[in-house]
Amino acid sequence: MKIILAHKYFYRGAGAETYLFDIMDLLKEHGHEVIPFSMHHPRNERTSWSKYFVSHVDFSAPMGIGEKIKSAGRMIYSLEAKRQFELLVQETKPDIVHIQNIYHHISPSILDVCSKYKIPVIQTVHDYKLICPNRLFCNGQIETLCKGGMYYKEVLHRCTQHSFSASALLALEMYIHKWMHIYDRGVRYWIAPSQSTKDILVEYGMPKERISVMYSPVDTTDIAPSTTTGKYLFVFGRLSEEKGIDVAIRAMKHLPKQRLIIAGEGPQKEYLLRLARSEGVDDRVEFLGFVKGAPLKKLIREANLVLMPSIGYEVMGYSMTEAMAASKAVLGSRIGGIPEVLGSVDKRLLFTPGNEVDLAQKALVLLSNAVLAKRLGQQSRSWVQKNLFPEDYYARLIELYKKAMKQK
């Protein structure tokens, strides 16, 4: 089978990219030909297909008026992406296209190419951009402003980057895509990484019968179970507002004998550095920047606890499942897909979202009982092995591919 995997980034970064490369490897191991489509970027993995990638753009960089207008057009409907993608389709003649996050940098213009050549499309949902311009998060908290297609409310509340113009642009993008029915027409089935994700998508109007719940796979064969008692609390992932890293920092006031290590990059980094200083815990909070591969696995293994302090809806959380696979007890907020996983292991692994006191109290229970923490870590690894086995995921994914290919 020939499969195009489309995603805006082609390097290992956040959870969506981890999923992309894991699925690519899984499909290749089973003899399928996998063709990537993405955006040019200095950090990209090498591939012979990069000649078809779209040009690089950084929406966070300063732009002149002309550049802003051009970028806005690209976000809504990129003719460059459409042209490049059609050339790729003409050369490869794929059986199916599996998209991830294509918004902004690529745009859904490529879906019209798939429709033209009658190629079925599957999409894995990695956030809530399909139903809300700012992914159900506004000014530090979960929001329902956009329910019923009321995207203009996000503009009034300046939900995107606390900016009227940025919020207006994303709202316009949503209105145009909604009017075009571009995702609804172009995608045959969606994959939700948790039941919570599917429930939210359906609540906001997406068709229940076209959404399959499939927990993202984790291969434990390359992740050795931890046997150490640990040296610190550990948080890793994107440093953005909805991840709740500030909650973990504030909790350190109630954990005076503990250290917190934070691995990751993102727009909140400077704010989090200032917060650690203002809370008087900067001598016990260490920022490492982006870490991956063997160094990241070592950091997980040597942690006392791994924290998942999100205050926004997590679709699943690779940080959580990777740590669980290493036999680490993960303490997570009771929100989105997190309790669906951690609650299945033990409800003592959950705390109230945004509540640093509850986080600290739950952490103290585990920090003061190494036997309990070790047992919950072992149970976590067993849960991952039972529920996130890559071969099981592969079987369900291929079944969905074939189902989509049978439809006209």
ZAMARGU-4260 file (C-alpha; in steps of 0.2 Angstrom, whole numbers, plus 5000, padded with zeros to 4 digits):
<rodrens>
0) 5000/5000/5000 | 5006/5018/4996 | 5002/5030/5010 | 5006/5049/5010 | 5008/5055/5028
5) 5005/5074/5028 | 5010/5085/5043 | 5016/5103/5044 | 5033/5098/5053 | 5045/5084/5048
10) 5056/5083/5063 | 5053/5076/5081 | 5046/5089/5092 | 5029/5089/5100 | 5017/5074/5102
15) 5010/5075/5085 | 5027/5073/5077 | 5031/5059/5089 | 5015/5050/5082 | 5020/5054/5064
20) 5037/5046/5065 | 5030/5031/5075 | 5017/5028/5063 | 5029/5030/5048 | 5040/5017/5056
25) 5026/5005/5060 | 5019/5006/5042 | 5037/5003/5034 | 5040/4988/5046 | 5025/4980/5038
30) 5031/4983/5020 | 5021/4999/5015 | 5028/5013/5005 | 5026/5029/5016 | 5028/5046/5007
35) 5030/5062/5018 | 5023/5079/5014 | 5027/5093/5025 | 5035/5111/5026 | 5054/5114/5023
40) 5062/5118/5040 | 5080/5118/5046 | 5077/5104/5058 | 5068/5092/5046 | 5073/5074/5044
45) 5081/5070/5027 | 5070/5063/5014 | 5070/5062/4995 | 5053/5068/4995 | 5057/5085/5002
50) 5058/5093/4984 | 5039/5093/4985 | 5038/5101/5002 | 5031/5119/5004 | 5041/5134/5008
55) 5046/5138/5026 | 5036/5151/5035 | 5037/5156/5054 | 5021/5164/5059 | 5028/5170/5075
60) 5042/5180/5067 | 5040/5199/5063 | 5032/5203/5046 | 5028/5218/5036 | 5011/5222/5029
65) 5014/5213/5013 | 5021/5197/5021 | 5006/5197/5034 | 4993/5197/5019 | 5002/5184/5010
70) 5004/5173/5025 | 4985/5175/5029 | 4981/5169/5012 | 4992/5154/5014 | 4984/5150/5031
75) 4967/5149/5023 | 4970/5141/5006 | 4988/5138/5000 | 4989/5137/4981 | 5008/5133/4983
80) 5003/5118/4994 | 4990/5113/4982 | 5002/5113/4968 | 5016/5104/4976 | 5005/5091/4983
85) 4997/5088/4966 | 5014/5085/4959 | 5018/5073/4973 | 5001/5063/4970 | 5004/5062/4951
90) 5021/5055/4954 | 5017/5043/4968 | 4999/5038/4965 | 4995/5034/4983 | 4981/5023/4989
95) 4977/5034/5004 | 4982/5050/5012 | 4984/5051/5031 | 4985/5069/5037 | 4989/5076/5054
100) 4990/5095/5058 | 4990/5103/5041 | 4983/5120/5046 | 4992/5136/5044 | 5008/5130/5036
105) 5000/5119/5023 | 4981/5122/5024 | 4967/5111/5019 | 4970/5115/5000 | 4978/5098/4998
110) 4961/5090/5002 | 4954/5097/4986 | 4968/5087/4977 | 4963/5071/4985 | 4945/5074/4980
115) 4951/5077/4962 | 4960/5061/4961 | 4948/5051/4972 | 4960/5047/4985 | 4953/5043/5003
120) 4959/5054/5017 | 4961/5049/5036 | 4965/5062/5049 | 4972/5059/5066 | 4966/5073/5078
125) 4980/5080/5089 | 4971/5095/5096 | 4954/5104/5094 | 4958/5116/5080 | 4945/5108/5069
130) 4931/5114/5080 | 4938/5130/5088 | 4951/5143/5082 | 4961/5143/5098 | 4958/5125/5102
135) 4945/5127/5116 | 4957/5138/5126 | 4956/5156/5130 | 4966/5168/5141 | 4972/5154/5153
140) 4957/5143/5154 | 4946/5131/5144 | 4932/5140/5135 | 4916/5136/5125 | 4914/5153/5116
145) 4915/5145/5099 | 4902/5132/5102 | 4889/5132/5088 | 4901/5141/5076 | 4901/5157/5086
150) 4920/5160/5081 | 4918/5179/5082 | 4917/5178/5101 | 4935/5172/5101 | 4939/5189/5093
155) 4929/5199/5106 | 4939/5190/5120 | 4956/5191/5110 | 4959/5172/5113 | 4973/5170/5101
160) 4989/5177/5108 | 4979/5190/5118 | 4978/5199/5101 | 4962/5206/5092 | 4970/5204/5074
165) 4977/5187/5077 | 4960/5181/5084 | 4951/5189/5070 | 4962/5180/5057 | 4959/5163/5065
170) 4941/5166/5066 | 4940/5171/5048 | 4950/5155/5043 | 4937/5145/5053 | 4922/5153/5045
175) 4929/5151/5027 | 4933/5132/5030 | 4916/5130/5038 | 4908/5138/5023 | 4918/5127/5011
180) 4915/5111/5021 | 4932/5107/5016 | 4937/5096/5030 | 4919/5088/5031 | 4920/5084/5012
185) 4939/5080/5011 | 4941/5068/5026 | 4932/5051/5027 | 4937/5046/5044 | 4945/5054/5059
190) 4955/5046/5073 | 4953/5052/5091 | 4967/5047/5103 | 4955/5046/5117 | 4936/5044/5121
195) 4936/5061/5129 | 4942/5068/5112 | 4929/5060/5102 | 4915/5066/5115 | 4921/5084/5113
200) 4922/5083/5094 | 4904/5076/5093 | 4898/5089/5106 | 4904/5102/5094 | 4895/5095/5079
205) 4907/5082/5071 | 4899/5066/5065 | 4900/5052/5078 | 4900/5038/5065 | 4915/5044/5057
210) 4926/5046/5072 | 4936/5030/5078 | 4944/5030/5096 | 4962/5023/5095 | 4975/5027/5108
215) 4991/5032/5101 | 5004/5017/5101 | 5019/5016/5112 | 5033/5003/5109 | 5040/4998/5126
220) 5053/4987/5118 | 5065/5002/5117 | 5060/5009/5134 | 5069/5000/5149 | 5058/5000/5165
225) 5066/5011/5178 | 5073/5004/5194 | 5079/5020/5202 | 5070/5028/5216 | 5073/5045/5208
230) 5081/5062/5211 | 5068/5075/5206 | 5051/5079/5199 | 5050/5080/5180 | 5040/5089/5167
235) 5043/5088/5148 | 5034/5095/5133 | 5029/5111/5125 | 5030/5126/5136 | 5013/5134/5132
240) 4999/5141/5143 | 4988/5126/5141 | 5001/5114/5147 | 5000/5121/5165 | 5019/5121/5168
245) 5016/5136/5180 | 5005/5125/5191 | 5020/5114/5194 | 5032/5128/5197 | 5019/5136/5210
250) 5018/5118/5218 | 5036/5119/5222 | 5032/5131/5237 | 5023/5117/5245 | 5037/5104/5241
255) 5052/5113/5249 | 5064/5098/5249 | 5061/5094/5230 | 5069/5099/5214 | 5059/5102/5198
260) 5067/5099/5180 | 5058/5106/5165 | 5063/5100/5147 | 5055/5109/5133 | 5053/5125/5123
265) 5039/5136/5119 | 5031/5153/5120 | 5030/5153/5139 | 5048/5150/5143 | 5052/5168/5148
270) 5036/5170/5158 | 5040/5153/5167 | 5058/5159/5171 | 5051/5175/5179 | 5038/5165/5188
275) 5051/5153/5196 | 5060/5169/5202 | 5045/5178/5209 | 5039/5162/5218 | 5056/5161/5226
280) 5059/5143/5219 | 5071/5147/5205 | 5086/5138/5215 | 5076/5122/5214 | 5069/5124/5196
285) 5080/5120/5181 | 5075/5123/5163 | 5085/5111/5151 | 5077/5117/5134 | 5072/5104/5121
290) 5078/5086/5125 | 5074/5071/5115 | 5081/5053/5112 | 5092/5044/5125 | 5095/5060/5136
295) 5076/5062/5138 | 5074/5043/5142 | 5088/5045/5155 | 5079/5060/5163 | 5063/5050/5164
300) 5071/5035/5172 | 5080/5046/5185 | 5065/5056/5191 | 5055/5053/5206 | 5038/5058/5198
305) 5033/5064/5181 | 5020/5078/5181 | 5007/5081/5168 | 4999/5097/5175 | 4989/5102/5159
310) 4975/5115/5162 | 4968/5113/5144 | 4960/5098/5136 | 4974/5085/5132 | 4969/5073/5118
315) 4980/5060/5126 | 4998/5065/5130 | 5013/5057/5124 | 5023/5064/5139 | 5012/5054/5150
320) 5012/5037/5141 | 5031/5038/5137 | 5034/5040/5156 | 5022/5026/5160 | 5031/5015/5148
325) 5047/5018/5158 | 5038/5012/5174 | 5036/5029/5181 | 5022/5035/5192 | 5014/5050/5183
330) 5004/5063/5192 | 4992/5071/5180 | 4977/5084/5181 | 4960/5077/5180 | 4956/5084/5162
335) 4954/5079/5144 | 4961/5062/5140 | 4972/5061/5156 | 4960/5053/5168 | 4955/5041/5155
340) 4972/5034/5156 | 4979/5037/5173 | 4962/5034/5181 | 4963/5017/5174 | 4979/5014/5184
345) 4975/5022/5200 | 4964/5037/5204 | 4977/5043/5217 | 4988/5048/5201 | 4975/5062/5197
350) 4974/5080/5205 | 4962/5095/5202 | 4968/5105/5186 | 4976/5121/5190 | 4977/5118/5209
355) 4995/5118/5214 | 4991/5113/5232 | 4982/5098/5227 | 4996/5093/5215 | 5009/5095/5230
360) 4998/5085/5242 | 4996/5071/5229 | 5015/5072/5226 | 5019/5071/5244 | 5009/5055/5246
365) 5020/5046/5232 | 5036/5054/5237 | 5034/5048/5255 | 5030/5030/5250 | 5043/5024/5238
370) 5035/5006/5238 | 5018/5013/5232 | 5026/5024/5219 | 5036/5010/5212 | 5020/4999/5212
375) 5010/5012/5203 | 5024/5014/5190 | 5024/4995/5187 | 5005/4995/5185 | 5007/5010/5173
380) 5019/5001/5162 | 5008/4986/5161 | 4993/4997/5156 | 5004/5004/5142 | 5009/4986/5136
385) 4991/4980/5136 | 4982/4995/5129 | 4995/5004/5118 | 5003/4989/5109 | 5009/4995/5092
390) 5004/4979/5082 | 4986/4981/5089 | 4986/4999/5083 | 4993/4994/5066 | 4979/4981/5064
395) 4965/4994/5068 | 4974/5007/5057 | 4975/4996/5042 | 4957/4991/5044 | 4952/5009/5044
400) 4962/5012/5029 | 4953/4998/5019 | 4936/5004/5025 | 4940/5021/5018 | 4946/5014/5002
405) 4931/5004/4999 | 4920/5020/4999 | 4916/5030/4984
</rodrens>
